[in-house]
Amino acid sequence: MTNSVTRSFESLKFSIKKTYQKLITAKPSFYLLALIVAASAIFLLGGGVYDLLVQPLLAVPLQGRWIFYYPYTVHDQNAC
């Protein structure tokens, strides 16, 4: 059993090292990188993290359509 566990960890170590090397040597396009930076800036400056943590959106498929549940509306006050 010890040999199989050791081999498993060695295999995992090798696959992680190989994935890390692929990520380090990857050269994405300048436009793709600029798009990712702009999208993340808009998400962060627009309060995306706050919206996800404080007011999670729940979507439920019902009879071929989607129903969205918002826990609070504009007219409700939070007591936190």
Summary of the structure (lengths in Angstrom):
residues: 80
radius of gyration: 22.3
end to end distance: 53.1
largest distance: 63.2
contacts: 120
relative contact order: 0.06
helix: 59%
strand: 12%
